[in-house]
Amino acid sequence: KAGVTQTPRYLIKTRGQQVTLSCSPISGHRSVSWYQQTPGQGLQFLFEYFSETQRNKGNFPGRFSGRQFSNSRSEMNVSTLELGDSALYLCASSWGAVAREQYFGPGTRLTVT
Amino acid sequence: TQLLEQSPQFLSIQEGENLTVYCNSSSVFSSLQWYRQEPGEGPVLLVTVVTGGEVKKLKRLTFQFGDARKDSSLHITAAQPGDTGLYLCAGFMNRDDKIIFGKGTRLHILP
């Protein structure tokens, strides 16, 4: 079974621009979560989608948004990029079991200059 | 605020030594997972513990969930350079349907 895939793997953007990141979950997984990882803050939860609905949301500003499509693929968008948005963005899928184990993709490394 | 504290933050030891890393919280979790992350990659799930007092073994790695389901430990026997990485614990709460990650223990095994 193919793992979680994320595109692109690396991205360089300028402050003020916007960016869209894509995630394809493991086949059969209906839950997709997004995380931001930085050296100082660790792994921080952005939001989770299940069956095209946002099920949970972390404490991030409204510039961060996401959506999920009927095939469970998900995108996240960051508008008006700031220098502090430079981070590794990780997508994880889960089949929604009680234990909620997360299967992560390799991440998208976003650098904002 | 629900927090998962991991200790130590950094650990550098010689190949062949034993080590234990800890994950502590004041909150009770329905389950707890351990992940290992290598540079340039996403975290990889190692184990899930669900029952208080549960012990699981994965080759040279032993995971234990505290009796009160508030803490966990990971013990590595005879560490090898391949064990190098960032070890993350994550607690899941059924009632909130939320997962909380610790900041991790960065482990470096010297050959």
gemmi code that builds the backbone of each chain (N, CA, C; Angstrom):
import gemmi

chains = {
    "A": [
        ("LYS", (0.857, -1.185, 0.000), (0.000, 0.000, 0.000), (0.892, 1.233, 0.000)),
        ("ALA", (0.608, 2.175, -0.895), (1.419, 3.384, -0.970), (1.210, 4.218, 0.282)),
        ("GLY", (2.277, 4.943, 0.667), (2.197, 5.786, 1.848), (1.588, 7.133, 1.534)),
        ("VAL", (1.643, 8.014, 2.512), (1.144, 9.369, 2.351), (2.123, 10.150, 1.481)),
        ("THR", (1.603, 10.834, 0.485), (2.466, 11.639, -0.375), (2.125, 13.108, -0.235)),
        ("GLN", (3.155, 13.936, -0.304), (2.980, 15.381, -0.186), (3.735, 16.056, -1.321)),
        ("THR", (3.093, 17.075, -1.885), (3.755, 17.858, -2.924), (3.498, 19.336, -2.704)),
        ("PRO", (4.475, 20.209, -3.024), (5.838, 19.823, -3.389), (6.641, 19.458, -2.137)),
        ("ARG", (7.843, 18.964, -2.280), (8.679, 18.649, -1.126), (9.388, 19.897, -0.599)),
        ("TYR", (9.708, 20.801, -1.485), (10.404, 22.032, -1.087), (9.774, 23.217, -1.809)),
        ("LEU", (9.733, 24.337, -1.104), (9.094, 25.531, -1.665), (9.754, 26.770, -1.068)),
        ("ILE", (10.065, 27.714, -1.922), (10.579, 29.003, -1.446), (9.625, 30.085, -1.925)),
        ("LYS", (9.134, 30.866, -0.987), (8.183, 31.931, -1.298), (8.651, 33.232, -0.667)),
        ("THR", (8.068, 34.309, -1.162), (8.382, 35.639, -0.638), (7.289, 36.091, 0.314)),
        ("ARG", (7.664, 36.844, 1.314), (6.704, 37.394, 2.273), (5.554, 38.075, 1.541)),
        ("GLY", (4.338, 37.821, 1.975), (3.166, 38.416, 1.357), (2.492, 37.523, 0.324)),
        ("GLN", (3.221, 36.558, -0.207), (2.626, 35.644, -1.181), (1.742, 34.622, -0.487)),
        ("GLN", (1.076, 33.799, -1.286), (0.307, 32.709, -0.709), (0.830, 31.384, -1.269)),
        ("VAL", (0.489, 30.294, -0.583), (1.000, 28.992, -0.993), (-0.066, 27.924, -0.763)),
        ("THR", (-0.084, 26.924, -1.633), (-0.985, 25.783, -1.475), (-0.164, 24.510, -1.454)),
        ("LEU", (-0.387, 23.696, -0.430), (0.315, 22.424, -0.285), (-0.700, 21.297, -0.449)),
        ("SER", (-0.223, 20.182, -1.007), (-1.129, 19.083, -1.299), (-0.731, 17.806, -0.575)),
        ("CYS", (-1.728, 16.999, -0.247), (-1.494, 15.754, 0.484), (-2.433, 14.670, -0.040)),
        ("SER", (-1.869, 13.509, -0.356), (-2.684, 12.350, -0.718), (-2.534, 11.299, 0.366)),
        ("PRO", (-3.620, 10.936, 1.048), (-3.530, 9.990, 2.165), (-3.368, 8.559, 1.671)),
        ("ILE", (-3.121, 7.673, 2.629), (-3.080, 6.243, 2.341), (-4.469, 5.824, 1.877)),
        ("SER", (-4.510, 4.955, 0.885), (-5.782, 4.506, 0.353), (-6.648, 3.916, 1.468)),
        ("GLY", (-7.895, 4.380, 1.555), (-8.794, 3.884, 2.585), (-8.844, 4.754, 3.831)),
        ("HIS", (-7.847, 5.611, 4.007), (-7.853, 6.535, 5.152), (-8.745, 7.727, 4.818)),
        ("ARG", (-9.613, 8.087, 5.765), (-10.542, 9.182, 5.507), (-10.220, 10.445, 6.301)),
        ("SER", (-9.315, 10.309, 7.252), (-8.934, 11.464, 8.069), (-7.574, 11.979, 7.635)),
        ("VAL", (-7.476, 13.280, 7.458), (-6.205, 13.910, 7.118), (-5.970, 15.065, 8.083)),
        ("SER", (-4.800, 15.070, 8.695), (-4.419, 16.143, 9.613), (-3.191, 16.857, 9.087)),
        ("TRP", (-3.099, 18.123, 9.433), (-1.937, 18.923, 9.027), (-1.238, 19.442, 10.279)),
        ("TYR", (0.096, 19.455, 10.226), (0.922, 19.925, 11.326), (2.003, 20.855, 10.804)),
        ("GLN", (2.388, 21.786, 11.668), (3.544, 22.638, 11.391), (4.647, 22.235, 12.355)),
        ("GLN", (5.842, 21.990, 11.845), (6.960, 21.608, 12.706), (8.099, 22.608, 12.582)),
        ("THR", (8.482, 23.192, 13.708), (9.625, 24.103, 13.762), (10.533, 23.664, 14.901)),
        ("PRO", (11.819, 24.018, 14.827), (12.745, 23.608, 15.896), (12.325, 24.125, 17.273)),
        ("GLY", (11.762, 25.330, 17.316), (11.426, 25.916, 18.612), (10.119, 25.417, 19.200)),
        ("GLN", (9.126, 25.219, 18.384), (7.785, 24.871, 18.862), (7.445, 23.406, 18.705)),
        ("GLY", (8.261, 22.645, 18.003), (7.941, 21.247, 17.799), (6.809, 21.080, 16.802)),
        ("LEU", (6.060, 20.012, 16.997), (4.968, 19.672, 16.092), (3.675, 20.302, 16.604)),
        ("GLN", (3.106, 21.198, 15.813), (1.880, 21.868, 16.240), (0.743, 21.539, 15.280)),
        ("PHE", (-0.389, 21.195, 15.855), (-1.556, 20.770, 15.096), (-2.218, 21.971, 14.432)),
        ("LEU", (-2.478, 21.847, 13.124), (-3.170, 22.909, 12.381), (-4.659, 22.621, 12.284)),
        ("PHE", (-5.019, 21.540, 11.637), (-6.421, 21.132, 11.514), (-6.516, 19.699, 11.026)),
        ("GLU", (-7.729, 19.149, 11.188), (-8.012, 17.793, 10.748), (-9.285, 17.805, 9.920)),
        ("TYR", (-9.268, 17.027, 8.831), (-10.452, 16.868, 8.003), (-10.864, 15.407, 7.967)),
        ("PHE", (-12.167, 15.209, 7.985), (-12.732, 13.859, 7.909), (-13.964, 13.947, 7.034)),
        ("SER", (-13.997, 13.136, 5.982), (-15.128, 13.146, 5.043), (-15.480, 14.569, 4.604)),
        ("GLU", (-14.466, 15.300, 4.191), (-14.585, 16.642, 3.606), (-15.001, 17.723, 4.607)),
        ("THR", (-15.063, 17.381, 5.896), (-15.466, 18.351, 6.926), (-14.316, 18.578, 7.897)),
        ("GLN", (-14.117, 19.821, 8.295), (-13.088, 20.103, 9.286), (-13.585, 19.618, 10.637)),
        ("ARG", (-12.847, 18.701, 11.238), (-13.307, 18.086, 12.480), (-12.664, 18.736, 13.698)),
        ("ASN", (-11.421, 19.212, 13.523), (-10.698, 19.841, 14.628), (-9.814, 20.941, 14.076)),
        ("LYS", (-9.533, 21.924, 14.914), (-8.708, 23.036, 14.470), (-7.770, 23.436, 15.593)),
        ("GLY", (-6.531, 23.736, 15.253), (-5.556, 24.200, 16.230), (-5.610, 25.711, 16.363)),
        ("ASN", (-4.655, 26.254, 17.115), (-4.633, 27.694, 17.390), (-3.764, 28.449, 16.403)),
        ("PHE", (-4.163, 28.474, 15.181), (-3.436, 29.204, 14.148), (-4.350, 30.289, 13.582)),
        ("PRO", (-3.748, 31.384, 13.064), (-4.583, 32.460, 12.510), (-5.335, 32.010, 11.261)),
        ("GLY", (-6.323, 32.815, 10.894), (-7.173, 32.490, 9.756), (-6.447, 32.444, 8.420)),
        ("ARG", (-5.187, 32.909, 8.404), (-4.415, 32.833, 7.147), (-4.166, 31.375, 6.738)),
        ("PHE", (-4.287, 30.496, 7.710), (-4.094, 29.063, 7.463), (-5.469, 28.428, 7.245)),
        ("SER", (-5.637, 27.797, 6.109), (-6.922, 27.159, 5.818), (-6.661, 25.849, 5.084)),
        ("GLY", (-7.686, 25.043, 5.028), (-7.524, 23.772, 4.344), (-8.832, 23.291, 3.780)),
        ("ARG", (-8.764, 22.195, 3.054), (-9.974, 21.557, 2.579), (-9.657, 20.110, 2.223)),
        ("GLN", (-10.712, 19.337, 2.123), (-10.543, 17.935, 1.758), (-11.535, 17.620, 0.646)),
        ("PHE", (-11.079, 16.834, -0.304), (-11.903, 16.492, -1.447), (-12.583, 15.132, -1.236)),
        ("SER", (-13.488, 14.809, -2.116), (-14.267, 13.572, -1.961), (-13.385, 12.319, -2.039)),
        ("ASN", (-12.211, 12.421, -2.645), (-11.305, 11.260, -2.705), (-10.333, 11.261, -1.524)),
        ("SER", (-10.607, 12.086, -0.529), (-9.830, 12.222, 0.717), (-8.537, 13.015, 0.559)),
        ("ARG", (-8.161, 13.344, -0.652), (-6.988, 14.203, -0.825), (-7.259, 15.550, -0.156)),
        ("SER", (-6.189, 16.167, 0.334), (-6.376, 17.421, 1.071), (-5.374, 18.464, 0.604)),
        ("GLU", (-5.758, 19.701, 0.745), (-4.869, 20.825, 0.478), (-4.901, 21.764, 1.673)),
        ("MET", (-3.760, 22.416, 1.914), (-3.773, 23.510, 2.883), (-3.215, 24.751, 2.193)),
        ("ASN", (-3.742, 25.871, 2.592), (-3.373, 27.137, 1.991), (-2.919, 28.105, 3.082)),
        ("VAL", (-1.860, 28.811, 2.794), (-1.422, 29.872, 3.699), (-1.361, 31.157, 2.887)),
        ("SER", (-2.123, 32.150, 3.324), (-2.136, 33.421, 2.604), (-1.263, 34.436, 3.336)),
        ("THR", (-0.880, 35.479, 2.628), (-0.074, 36.568, 3.190), (1.062, 36.016, 4.047)),
        ("LEU", (1.939, 35.297, 3.411), (3.019, 34.609, 4.120), (3.890, 35.558, 4.935)),
        ("GLU", (4.285, 35.066, 6.115), (5.191, 35.807, 6.992), (6.472, 34.982, 7.152)),
        ("LEU", (7.554, 35.655, 7.557), (8.820, 34.959, 7.739), (8.672, 33.790, 8.717)),
        ("GLY", (7.850, 33.991, 9.745), (7.659, 32.974, 10.774), (6.899, 31.741, 10.300)),
        ("ASP", (6.399, 31.781, 9.074), (5.695, 30.618, 8.532), (6.670, 29.593, 7.957)),
        ("SER", (7.943, 29.943, 7.904), (8.959, 28.990, 7.438), (8.970, 27.791, 8.383)),
        ("ALA", (8.764, 26.614, 7.827), (8.631, 25.419, 8.661), (8.511, 24.193, 7.772)),
        ("LEU", (8.505, 23.040, 8.421), (8.170, 21.784, 7.737), (6.684, 21.533, 7.979)),
        ("TYR", (5.922, 21.415, 6.910), (4.485, 21.154, 7.018), (4.242, 19.678, 6.730)),
        ("LEU", (3.684, 19.027, 7.726), (3.466, 17.590, 7.648), (1.979, 17.280, 7.551)),
        ("CYS", (1.689, 16.332, 6.699), (0.339, 15.824, 6.559), (0.342, 14.401, 7.108)),
        ("ALA", (-0.723, 14.023, 7.781), (-0.831, 12.669, 8.313), (-2.223, 12.137, 8.060)),
        ("SER", (-2.313, 10.876, 7.706), (-3.637, 10.286, 7.518), (-3.882, 9.215, 8.558)),
        ("SER", (-5.152, 8.975, 8.771), (-5.579, 8.000, 9.765), (-6.876, 7.388, 9.285)),
        ("TRP", (-7.102, 6.118, 9.641), (-8.366, 5.535, 9.187), (-9.480, 5.746, 10.203)),
        ("GLY", (-9.184, 6.577, 11.220), (-10.244, 7.003, 12.107), (-10.542, 6.042, 13.233)),
        ("ALA", (-9.643, 5.094, 13.483), (-9.849, 4.173, 14.606), (-9.711, 4.906, 15.933)),
        ("VAL", (-10.082, 4.285, 16.988), (-10.063, 4.902, 18.307), (-8.676, 5.381, 18.696)),
        ("ALA", (-7.661, 4.583, 18.396), (-6.301, 4.940, 18.798), (-5.761, 6.128, 18.037)),
        ("ARG", (-6.329, 6.426, 16.886), (-5.995, 7.577, 16.068), (-4.523, 7.649, 15.713)),
        ("GLU", (-3.932, 6.549, 15.361), (-2.532, 6.548, 14.943), (-2.383, 7.332, 13.656)),
        ("GLN", (-1.303, 8.122, 13.600), (-1.066, 9.005, 12.476), (0.009, 8.420, 11.577)),
        ("TYR", (-0.247, 8.425, 10.287), (0.737, 7.987, 9.298), (1.142, 9.221, 8.495)),
        ("PHE", (2.393, 9.607, 8.673), (2.861, 10.873, 8.138), (3.460, 10.756, 6.747)),
        ("GLY", (3.309, 11.843, 5.995), (4.038, 11.997, 4.752), (5.419, 12.562, 5.043)),
        ("PRO", (6.230, 12.759, 4.000), (7.594, 13.260, 4.199), (7.668, 14.758, 4.487)),
        ("GLY", (6.562, 15.452, 4.269), (6.533, 16.877, 4.571), (6.882, 17.765, 3.393)),
        ("THR", (6.471, 19.020, 3.510), (6.857, 20.071, 2.576), (7.660, 21.093, 3.360)),
        ("ARG", (8.889, 21.321, 2.920), (9.739, 22.323, 3.581), (9.476, 23.668, 2.931)),
        ("LEU", (8.836, 24.582, 3.674), (8.513, 25.914, 3.168), (9.492, 26.929, 3.748)),
        ("THR", (10.105, 27.675, 2.872), (10.982, 28.763, 3.292), (10.407, 30.066, 2.787)),
        ("VAL", (10.189, 31.008, 3.701), (9.657, 32.325, 3.346), (10.782, 33.348, 3.485)),
        ("THR", (11.057, 34.078, 2.402), (12.155, 35.054, 2.439), (11.624, 36.490, 2.341)),
    ],
    "B": [
        ("THR", (-4.196, 24.272, 29.646), (-3.487, 23.809, 28.448), (-2.933, 22.409, 28.685)),
        ("GLN", (-3.210, 21.502, 27.758), (-2.726, 20.147, 27.894), (-1.332, 20.081, 27.300)),
        ("LEU", (-0.388, 19.536, 28.091), (0.986, 19.477, 27.636), (1.536, 18.081, 27.811)),
        ("LEU", (2.425, 17.712, 26.912), (3.190, 16.491, 27.040), (4.651, 16.901, 27.130)),
        ("GLU", (5.271, 16.641, 28.255), (6.669, 17.010, 28.463), (7.544, 15.801, 28.198)),
        ("GLN", (8.528, 15.981, 27.340), (9.449, 14.900, 27.066), (10.821, 15.230, 27.632)),
        ("SER", (11.463, 14.225, 28.207), (12.804, 14.425, 28.755), (13.659, 13.182, 28.530)),
        ("PRO", (14.973, 13.369, 28.354), (15.598, 14.675, 28.161), (15.294, 15.238, 26.775)),
        ("GLN", (15.649, 16.489, 26.542), (15.454, 17.070, 25.213), (16.482, 16.516, 24.238)),
        ("PHE", (17.700, 16.352, 24.726), (18.793, 15.843, 23.900), (19.524, 14.741, 24.659)),
        ("LEU", (20.001, 13.754, 23.938), (20.744, 12.666, 24.557), (21.745, 12.126, 23.547)),
        ("SER", (23.006, 12.112, 23.951), (24.062, 11.594, 23.085), (24.817, 10.538, 23.865)),
        ("ILE", (24.793, 9.293, 23.393), (25.442, 8.212, 24.126), (26.228, 7.328, 23.162)),
        ("GLN", (27.049, 6.474, 23.736), (27.868, 5.561, 22.926), (27.065, 4.325, 22.518)),
        ("GLU", (27.394, 3.815, 21.368), (26.807, 2.563, 20.902), (26.971, 1.481, 21.974)),
        ("GLY", (25.912, 0.700, 22.183), (25.966, -0.385, 23.154), (25.394, -0.031, 24.520)),
        ("GLU", (25.249, 1.267, 24.788), (24.690, 1.665, 26.089), (23.161, 1.550, 26.073)),
        ("ASN", (22.586, 1.546, 27.282), (21.131, 1.546, 27.439), (20.662, 2.956, 27.756)),
        ("LEU", (19.410, 3.255, 27.437), (18.876, 4.580, 27.741), (17.362, 4.506, 27.924)),
        ("THR", (16.856, 5.502, 28.635), (15.403, 5.632, 28.818), (15.011, 7.082, 28.586)),
        ("VAL", (13.958, 7.299, 27.825), (13.399, 8.645, 27.637), (11.967, 8.634, 28.150)),
        ("TYR", (11.514, 9.812, 28.572), (10.247, 9.906, 29.287), (9.282, 10.883, 28.622)),
        ("CYS", (8.012, 10.607, 28.861), (6.931, 11.435, 28.334), (5.927, 11.594, 29.468)),
        ("ASN", (5.716, 12.823, 29.949), (4.881, 13.044, 31.134), (3.819, 14.106, 30.907)),
        ("SER", (2.687, 13.922, 31.569), (1.599, 14.884, 31.463), (0.761, 14.859, 32.739)),
        ("SER", (0.014, 15.908, 32.950), (-0.957, 15.915, 34.053), (-2.320, 15.439, 33.560)),
        ("SER", (-2.418, 15.215, 32.254), (-3.686, 14.777, 31.659), (-3.702, 13.264, 31.480)),
        ("VAL", (-4.896, 12.707, 31.465), (-5.080, 11.274, 31.232), (-5.377, 11.069, 29.751)),
        ("PHE", (-4.715, 10.102, 29.167), (-4.892, 9.843, 27.749), (-5.589, 8.512, 27.492)),
        ("SER", (-6.367, 8.468, 26.445), (-7.011, 7.220, 26.031), (-5.977, 6.272, 25.434)),
        ("SER", (-5.008, 6.812, 24.760), (-3.919, 6.015, 24.199), (-2.717, 6.917, 24.001)),
        ("LEU", (-1.571, 6.305, 23.806), (-0.354, 7.081, 23.607), (0.487, 6.386, 22.542)),
        ("GLN", (1.024, 7.201, 21.653), (1.861, 6.651, 20.589), (3.280, 7.190, 20.702)),
        ("TRP", (4.219, 6.399, 20.213), (5.610, 6.824, 20.058), (5.960, 6.788, 18.577)),
        ("TYR", (6.658, 7.853, 18.150), (7.092, 7.969, 16.772), (8.598, 8.237, 16.751)),
        ("ARG", (9.240, 7.860, 15.632), (10.637, 8.247, 15.409), (10.701, 9.011, 14.084)),
        ("GLN", (11.425, 10.129, 14.126), (11.561, 10.954, 12.937), (13.032, 11.116, 12.596)),
        ("GLU", (13.372, 10.860, 11.351), (14.744, 11.056, 10.874), (14.797, 12.326, 10.034)),
        ("PRO", (15.972, 12.919, 9.908), (16.096, 14.191, 9.188), (15.508, 14.125, 7.783)),
        ("GLY", (14.700, 15.128, 7.429), (14.135, 15.197, 6.093), (12.942, 14.290, 5.861)),
        ("GLU", (12.470, 13.630, 6.903), (11.352, 12.707, 6.756), (10.254, 13.040, 7.772)),
        ("GLY", (9.071, 12.452, 7.556), (8.004, 12.601, 8.538), (8.165, 11.560, 9.643)),
        ("PRO", (7.511, 11.776, 10.777), (7.565, 10.798, 11.874), (6.982, 9.454, 11.439)),
        ("VAL", (7.557, 8.386, 11.972), (7.085, 7.034, 11.683), (6.582, 6.420, 12.977)),
        ("LEU", (5.377, 5.891, 12.944), (4.768, 5.286, 14.132), (5.549, 4.045, 14.552)),
        ("LEU", (5.907, 3.996, 15.846), (6.599, 2.828, 16.396), (5.621, 1.916, 17.139)),
        ("VAL", (4.809, 2.509, 18.001), (3.935, 1.696, 18.845), (2.780, 2.541, 19.372)),
        ("THR", (1.689, 1.862, 19.723), (0.563, 2.471, 20.431), (0.330, 1.684, 21.706)),
        ("VAL", (0.197, 2.389, 22.827), (-0.178, 1.735, 24.089), (-1.520, 2.286, 24.524)),
        ("VAL", (-2.346, 1.395, 25.051), (-3.736, 1.764, 25.326), (-4.122, 1.538, 26.800)),
        ("THR", (-3.622, 0.467, 27.374), (-4.029, 0.089, 28.734), (-3.003, 0.570, 29.757)),
        ("GLY", (-3.484, 1.116, 30.880), (-2.578, 1.544, 31.947), (-1.703, 0.385, 32.399)),
        ("GLY", (-0.394, 0.630, 32.507), (0.543, -0.408, 32.907), (1.036, -1.285, 31.763)),
        ("GLU", (0.510, -1.053, 30.585), (0.874, -1.889, 29.427), (2.343, -1.742, 29.067)),
        ("VAL", (2.960, -2.878, 28.716), (4.350, -2.887, 28.251), (4.377, -3.543, 26.877)),
        ("LYS", (5.027, -2.863, 25.925), (5.178, -3.445, 24.588), (6.649, -3.441, 24.205)),
        ("LYS", (7.056, -4.510, 23.524), (8.460, -4.602, 23.089), (8.532, -4.660, 21.582)),
        ("LEU", (9.511, -3.926, 21.054), (9.774, -3.915, 19.622), (11.280, -4.099, 19.484)),
        ("LYS", (11.696, -5.354, 19.353), (13.125, -5.697, 19.294), (13.827, -5.155, 20.545)),
        ("ARG", (14.720, -4.187, 20.400), (15.471, -3.666, 21.557), (14.764, -2.490, 22.240)),
        ("LEU", (13.581, -2.150, 21.770), (12.836, -1.028, 22.335), (11.707, -1.558, 23.218)),
        ("THR", (11.601, -1.004, 24.435), (10.527, -1.376, 25.362), (9.737, -0.118, 25.723)),
        ("PHE", (8.438, -0.179, 25.516), (7.553, 0.956, 25.778), (6.655, 0.597, 26.948)),
        ("GLN", (6.451, 1.560, 27.841), (5.560, 1.331, 28.968), (4.601, 2.503, 29.124)),
        ("PHE", (3.341, 2.205, 29.365), (2.317, 3.212, 29.634), (2.100, 3.230, 31.139)),
        ("GLY", (2.076, 4.388, 31.746), (1.897, 4.482, 33.186), (0.548, 3.941, 33.627)),
        ("ASP", (0.498, 3.505, 34.894), (-0.742, 2.928, 35.429), (-1.921, 3.896, 35.308)),
        ("ALA", (-1.648, 5.174, 35.518), (-2.698, 6.190, 35.478), (-2.914, 6.760, 34.072)),
        ("ARG", (-2.193, 6.239, 33.102), (-2.284, 6.668, 31.699), (-1.973, 8.164, 31.527)),
        ("LYS", (-1.018, 8.650, 32.357), (-0.585, 10.037, 32.222), (0.858, 10.137, 31.732)),
        ("ASP", (1.576, 9.030, 31.717), (2.977, 9.090, 31.357), (3.402, 7.807, 30.663)),
        ("SER", (4.573, 7.893, 30.022), (5.085, 6.739, 29.296), (6.600, 6.822, 29.243)),
        ("SER", (7.223, 5.678, 29.041), (8.677, 5.655, 28.895), (9.057, 4.755, 27.729)),
        ("LEU", (10.218, 5.066, 27.166), (10.793, 4.263, 26.087), (12.206, 3.896, 26.510)),
        ("HIS", (12.468, 2.604, 26.608), (13.790, 2.128, 26.991), (14.424, 1.438, 25.790)),
        ("ILE", (15.658, 1.822, 25.495), (16.401, 1.187, 24.400), (17.588, 0.432, 24.998)),
        ("THR", (17.686, -0.824, 24.661), (18.787, -1.665, 25.132), (19.852, -1.750, 24.041)),
        ("ALA", (21.104, -1.636, 24.453), (22.228, -1.773, 23.513), (22.019, -0.905, 22.274)),
        ("ALA", (21.961, 0.407, 22.496), (21.673, 1.358, 21.418), (22.645, 1.213, 20.250)),
        ("GLN", (22.110, 1.419, 19.054), (22.898, 1.333, 17.830), (22.781, 2.644, 17.060)),
        ("PRO", (23.748, 2.960, 16.196), (23.680, 4.212, 15.428), (22.375, 4.371, 14.658)),
        ("GLY", (21.771, 3.268, 14.237), (20.492, 3.321, 13.526), (19.331, 3.795, 14.379)),
        ("ASP", (19.531, 3.865, 15.689), (18.484, 4.363, 16.603), (18.472, 5.885, 16.650)),
        ("THR", (19.452, 6.513, 16.061), (19.534, 7.977, 16.047), (18.298, 8.581, 15.412)),
        ("GLY", (17.771, 9.626, 16.045), (16.594, 10.297, 15.494), (15.882, 11.102, 16.558)),
        ("LEU", (14.754, 11.678, 16.165), (13.898, 12.436, 17.087), (12.749, 11.526, 17.505)),
        ("TYR", (12.618, 11.300, 18.800), (11.564, 10.438, 19.321), (10.444, 11.314, 19.881)),
        ("LEU", (9.262, 11.119, 19.349), (8.098, 11.919, 19.719), (7.046, 11.041, 20.383)),
        ("CYS", (6.464, 11.548, 21.459), (5.308, 10.858, 22.013), (4.072, 11.701, 21.704)),
        ("ALA", (2.944, 11.037, 21.583), (1.695, 11.729, 21.250), (0.563, 11.083, 22.030)),
        ("GLY", (-0.202, 11.907, 22.739), (-1.311, 11.400, 23.520), (-2.628, 11.699, 22.829)),
        ("PHE", (-3.518, 10.717, 22.858), (-4.829, 10.899, 22.235), (-5.915, 10.883, 23.313)),
        ("MET", (-6.825, 11.866, 23.187), (-7.930, 11.951, 24.149), (-9.235, 11.687, 23.430)),
        ("ASN", (-9.904, 10.617, 23.817), (-11.171, 10.246, 23.205), (-12.214, 11.342, 23.338)),
        ("ARG", (-12.292, 11.933, 24.547), (-13.397, 12.842, 24.816), (-13.296, 14.120, 23.985)),
        ("ASP", (-12.057, 14.565, 23.699), (-11.847, 15.775, 22.905), (-11.584, 15.441, 21.442)),
        ("ASP", (-11.332, 14.168, 21.163), (-10.960, 13.750, 19.815), (-9.711, 14.517, 19.349)),
        ("LYS", (-8.739, 14.688, 20.270), (-7.535, 15.458, 19.949), (-6.273, 14.657, 20.210)),
        ("ILE", (-5.242, 14.974, 19.436), (-3.920, 14.383, 19.638), (-2.963, 15.501, 20.021)),
        ("ILE", (-2.147, 15.251, 21.040), (-1.151, 16.229, 21.478), (0.228, 15.596, 21.360)),
        ("PHE", (1.149, 16.321, 20.723), (2.515, 15.833, 20.578), (3.437, 16.526, 21.576)),
        ("GLY", (4.398, 15.751, 22.102), (5.480, 16.349, 22.861), (6.480, 16.958, 21.886)),
        ("LYS", (7.460, 17.718, 22.427), (8.450, 18.349, 21.557), (9.564, 17.396, 21.144)),
        ("GLY", (9.626, 16.244, 21.791), (10.562, 15.226, 21.343), (11.859, 15.150, 22.118)),
        ("THR", (12.499, 14.000, 22.009), (13.860, 13.778, 22.522), (14.732, 13.497, 21.311)),
        ("ARG", (15.765, 14.324, 21.152), (16.686, 14.103, 20.035), (17.814, 13.201, 20.510)),
        ("LEU", (17.873, 12.010, 19.943), (18.820, 10.977, 20.372), (19.909, 10.806, 19.318)),
        ("HIS", (21.155, 10.796, 19.801), (22.297, 10.579, 18.896), (23.155, 9.459, 19.467)),
        ("ILE", (23.306, 8.408, 18.702), (24.113, 7.280, 19.137), (25.455, 7.326, 18.411)),
        ("LEU", (26.499, 7.410, 19.196), (27.856, 7.534, 18.638), (28.447, 6.158, 18.384)),
        ("PRO", (28.990, 5.937, 17.186), (29.563, 4.610, 16.876), (30.877, 4.373, 17.613)),
    ],
}
model = gemmi.Model(1)
for chain_id, residues in chains.items():
    chain = gemmi.Chain(chain_id)
    for i, (resn, *xyz) in enumerate(residues, 1):
        res = gemmi.Residue()
        res.name, res.seqid = resn, gemmi.SeqId(i, " ")
        for name, pos in zip(("N", "CA", "C"), xyz):
            atom = gemmi.Atom()
            atom.name, atom.element = name, gemmi.Element(name[0])
            atom.pos, atom.b_iso = gemmi.Position(*pos), 0.0
            res.add_atom(atom)
        chain.add_residue(res)
    model.add_chain(chain)
structure = gemmi.Structure()
structure.add_model(model)
structure.setup_entities()
